[in-house]
Amino acid sequence: MGSVTLAEMTEEMRRRVGENSGFGHTVKFDFGEDGKIFIDTVSVPNRVTNDDDEAETTVRVKFADFCKISSGQKSPAAAFMAGRLKVTGNVGVSWKLGSIIGPERAGRPADTDTE
């Protein structure tokens, strides 16, 4: 996916989620000092912002790792097992996120590593 900004990634996630994903959860990706992406699929139209709102599930990950995961260059499960991705709240929701924001939603097949 190359080097992208938080604003570009937020717009990409907005495109992937769409107006009404049917997912029905709120998720916050916390990139520390690099910012946040908040996804609300409870409200219709779905909302993707950089707000620091309360979420059912929070995923803490470095922005660079998130970019690799979202492009299919890194496996989210491998990142989790390596301690590079931490989940609080409803962990089950995090395992279903690929259905709304995974690399296949970008129109590209996943090509994940095993790190």
Backbone bond lengths (Angstrom), bond angles and torsions (degrees), N, CA, C in turn:
res aa  C-N    CA-C-N  psi(-1)  N-CA   C-N-CA  omega(-1)  CA-C   N-CA-C  phi
1 M - - - 1.441 - - 1.521 110.53 -
2 G 1.311 117.56 -12.27 1.457 120.86 179.88 1.518 110.58 75.25
3 S 1.325 115.37 -174.10 1.452 120.60 179.70 1.531 109.01 -82.80
4 V 1.324 116.08 119.64 1.461 120.80 -179.25 1.522 109.74 -123.19
5 T 1.308 115.19 157.98 1.463 120.88 177.18 1.527 109.36 -90.08
6 L 1.314 115.49 166.61 1.459 120.51 176.03 1.525 110.15 -60.20
7 A 1.326 117.55 -41.38 1.465 120.91 179.48 1.529 111.46 -62.06
8 E 1.333 116.87 -41.99 1.468 120.49 178.39 1.522 111.15 -65.73
9 M 1.337 116.99 -41.56 1.458 119.97 179.90 1.527 110.96 -67.87
10 T 1.326 116.57 -37.83 1.465 120.32 177.58 1.520 109.92 -61.23
11 E 1.324 117.08 -44.04 1.461 120.88 178.68 1.527 110.95 -64.19
12 E 1.322 117.30 -39.59 1.468 121.16 177.50 1.531 110.64 -63.14
13 M 1.336 117.33 -43.15 1.468 120.68 178.35 1.533 110.40 -65.44
14 R 1.330 116.44 -37.43 1.471 121.11 177.09 1.529 109.60 -60.17
15 R 1.316 116.65 -42.79 1.464 121.22 178.93 1.524 111.15 -65.44
16 R 1.340 116.12 -42.80 1.466 120.10 -178.55 1.523 112.00 -66.41
17 V 1.323 117.35 -40.67 1.464 121.63 -178.38 1.522 110.74 -70.24
18 G 1.322 116.70 -42.55 1.461 120.62 179.51 1.525 112.66 78.63
19 E 1.313 114.93 -169.44 1.468 122.02 -176.49 1.527 112.90 -77.97
20 N 1.346 116.38 -38.76 1.466 120.34 -175.88 1.524 109.28 -148.67
21 S 1.323 115.42 84.37 1.466 121.07 -176.52 1.527 112.83 -72.02
22 G 1.334 116.64 -23.04 1.459 120.15 -175.98 1.520 112.93 77.16
23 F 1.323 118.18 6.69 1.471 122.72 -176.35 1.524 111.74 -69.76
24 G 1.332 117.49 -42.95 1.455 121.83 172.14 1.520 117.78 77.21
25 H 1.331 118.40 28.06 1.461 121.92 -179.31 1.529 110.66 -138.83
26 T 1.333 115.89 164.71 1.466 121.16 171.54 1.518 107.96 -113.65
27 V 1.330 115.19 136.03 1.466 122.02 -177.43 1.515 108.57 -138.01
28 K 1.335 115.28 137.69 1.460 120.29 174.82 1.518 108.56 -120.29
29 F 1.329 116.07 127.98 1.452 122.28 172.04 1.512 106.23 -97.51
30 D 1.312 116.60 117.97 1.462 123.13 -176.98 1.521 108.21 -106.06
31 F 1.332 115.62 112.71 1.464 122.25 -178.57 1.520 111.44 -100.89
32 G 1.330 117.87 20.70 1.461 121.37 -178.37 1.510 110.39 65.17
33 E 1.331 116.56 -131.21 1.466 121.96 -178.37 1.531 113.25 -65.04
34 D 1.339 117.30 -16.70 1.470 120.62 -178.93 1.525 112.74 -81.52
35 G 1.334 118.17 -6.94 1.465 120.45 176.02 1.516 113.24 113.59
36 K 1.329 114.59 -163.34 1.458 121.54 -176.09 1.526 109.79 -143.94
37 I 1.314 114.90 155.87 1.456 121.78 166.81 1.519 105.92 -126.31
38 F 1.339 115.83 123.36 1.455 122.68 179.39 1.529 107.94 -109.70
39 I 1.337 115.40 129.71 1.460 120.92 -179.44 1.525 108.36 -120.78
40 D 1.332 115.62 121.63 1.466 121.90 177.98 1.519 107.96 -116.14
41 T 1.337 115.76 105.66 1.460 119.61 177.59 1.525 110.69 -105.67
42 V 1.338 116.50 12.05 1.459 120.91 172.87 1.524 108.54 -80.99
43 S 1.332 116.22 -45.28 1.457 122.28 178.09 1.524 109.87 -76.26
44 V 1.329 115.94 145.57 1.457 120.99 173.80 1.519 106.46 -123.12
45 P 1.343 119.28 123.03 1.463 124.74 6.05 1.535 111.56 -71.04
46 N 1.328 114.65 150.06 1.461 120.41 177.11 1.520 108.48 -58.00
47 R 1.339 115.07 153.53 1.467 120.61 -174.40 1.523 109.33 -127.77
48 V 1.328 116.77 131.60 1.463 123.27 175.44 1.522 106.57 -128.49
49 T 1.344 116.25 117.26 1.463 121.48 -175.64 1.522 109.90 -137.49
50 N 1.313 115.29 -177.86 1.462 121.30 172.51 1.522 110.70 -106.70
51 D 1.329 116.23 20.27 1.461 121.74 179.45 1.526 110.91 -71.48
52 D 1.322 115.25 153.39 1.464 121.96 177.58 1.532 108.82 -99.53
53 D 1.338 116.32 54.60 1.457 121.91 -178.27 1.523 111.28 -80.40
54 E 1.330 115.20 160.33 1.470 120.84 174.54 1.522 108.50 -66.07
55 A 1.326 116.30 139.69 1.462 120.85 -178.95 1.522 109.84 -134.62
56 E 1.308 115.17 152.94 1.463 121.71 176.19 1.529 110.37 -63.21
57 T 1.325 115.72 -36.29 1.460 122.13 -178.91 1.525 109.14 -133.77
58 T 1.329 116.50 134.00 1.463 121.16 175.30 1.521 108.49 -119.17
59 V 1.322 115.17 130.69 1.456 122.39 178.32 1.525 107.07 -113.32
60 R 1.330 116.48 117.77 1.466 121.46 177.55 1.526 107.86 -100.54
61 V 1.329 114.60 122.95 1.458 120.87 -176.19 1.530 107.53 -158.73
62 K 1.315 116.86 149.60 1.465 119.93 174.28 1.526 108.42 -66.73
63 F 1.330 115.40 143.89 1.458 120.19 -178.48 1.532 111.37 -57.86
64 A 1.319 117.55 -41.29 1.472 120.61 179.80 1.530 110.93 -61.16
65 D 1.336 116.85 -40.62 1.468 119.99 177.84 1.523 110.83 -66.89
66 F 1.345 117.12 -40.28 1.461 120.77 178.01 1.531 110.30 -59.96
67 C 1.327 117.03 -41.95 1.460 120.59 178.62 1.524 111.00 -61.56
68 K 1.332 116.83 -41.28 1.467 120.48 178.20 1.525 110.93 -66.38
69 I 1.317 116.79 -41.30 1.468 120.84 178.86 1.526 110.07 -64.08
70 S 1.330 116.73 -46.55 1.460 119.93 -176.27 1.527 112.83 -68.65
71 S 1.339 116.91 -21.93 1.469 119.77 178.22 1.524 111.81 -92.56
72 G 1.326 117.10 -6.52 1.463 120.35 -179.76 1.512 113.51 89.20
73 Q 1.337 118.23 6.59 1.461 121.37 179.80 1.523 112.28 -81.04
74 K 1.332 116.83 -18.14 1.458 121.14 -179.08 1.526 108.44 -137.80
75 S 1.306 115.89 139.80 1.454 121.61 178.20 1.529 110.01 -79.32
76 P 1.355 117.78 130.18 1.461 118.58 177.11 1.530 111.87 -63.19
77 A 1.314 117.51 -34.73 1.469 120.58 178.50 1.526 110.63 -65.41
78 A 1.331 116.95 -41.53 1.464 120.44 178.40 1.526 110.66 -65.44
79 A 1.339 116.97 -39.78 1.468 120.68 178.37 1.525 110.43 -64.49
80 F 1.319 116.43 -39.35 1.467 121.20 178.33 1.534 110.15 -64.80
81 M 1.314 116.81 -47.72 1.470 121.17 -178.20 1.531 111.41 -64.83
82 A 1.331 117.39 -29.83 1.469 121.70 179.66 1.536 111.67 -84.47
83 G 1.328 117.16 -1.17 1.460 120.67 179.94 1.520 113.89 78.78
84 R 1.322 117.31 12.73 1.462 121.32 -179.26 1.525 111.66 -90.00
85 L 1.320 117.28 -7.04 1.451 123.40 179.54 1.524 106.52 -138.67
86 K 1.333 116.45 125.45 1.465 121.08 -178.06 1.522 108.61 -123.04
87 V 1.325 116.08 139.64 1.456 121.62 -177.13 1.512 109.80 -121.51
88 T 1.334 116.76 133.47 1.460 121.98 171.62 1.523 107.90 -124.78
89 G 1.316 115.22 156.78 1.459 119.71 -177.32 1.518 109.85 89.94
90 N 1.315 116.87 -140.49 1.463 122.59 -177.69 1.526 109.73 -79.50
91 V 1.320 115.78 94.11 1.469 121.49 -176.95 1.527 111.25 -61.89
92 G 1.328 117.39 -34.22 1.464 120.73 -179.87 1.516 112.79 -57.60
93 V 1.323 116.51 -34.89 1.467 120.88 178.71 1.522 110.10 -62.93
94 S 1.326 116.83 -39.33 1.468 119.81 -177.06 1.526 111.75 -62.33
95 W 1.325 117.32 -32.81 1.467 120.25 -178.61 1.522 111.92 -74.70
96 K 1.336 117.95 -12.71 1.465 121.84 179.72 1.527 112.68 -101.98
97 L 1.335 117.14 -1.59 1.467 120.46 -174.47 1.525 114.11 -60.92
98 G 1.323 117.03 -29.38 1.466 119.87 -179.81 1.512 112.30 -56.29
99 S 1.343 117.03 -27.74 1.458 120.29 -178.54 1.520 112.95 -66.66
100 I 1.344 117.20 -22.51 1.467 118.69 179.15 1.526 113.64 -115.03
101 I 1.344 118.76 -24.19 1.472 119.02 -177.03 1.527 113.58 -129.83
102 G 1.316 118.03 4.01 1.462 120.58 -177.44 1.518 113.16 -65.52
103 P 1.332 117.22 167.80 1.465 121.84 -176.17 1.525 112.82 -58.52
104 E 1.334 117.63 -30.99 1.462 119.23 178.88 1.527 111.49 -64.77
105 R 1.336 117.03 -23.71 1.472 121.34 176.32 1.527 110.81 -72.62
106 A 1.318 117.21 -16.88 1.464 121.51 177.96 1.525 110.94 -87.26
107 G 1.330 115.83 -2.50 1.452 119.66 -179.35 1.504 113.26 84.35
108 R 1.349 116.37 13.91 1.461 120.95 179.09 1.529 108.43 -125.05
109 P 1.313 117.81 139.44 1.459 118.56 176.81 1.510 111.73 -68.44
110 A 1.311 116.32 149.37 1.472 121.33 178.40 1.518 109.25 -72.71
111 D 1.328 116.28 139.17 1.461 123.10 175.34 1.516 105.65 -133.44
112 T 1.328 116.61 78.05 1.463 120.97 -170.71 1.508 112.74 -87.75
113 D 1.341 113.04 150.64 1.458 119.70 174.53 1.519 108.53 -92.97
114 T 1.289 116.27 -176.28 1.459 119.59 -179.73 1.520 112.16 -117.58
115 E 1.346 118.91 17.79 1.464 119.57 178.86 1.500 110.38 -68.93
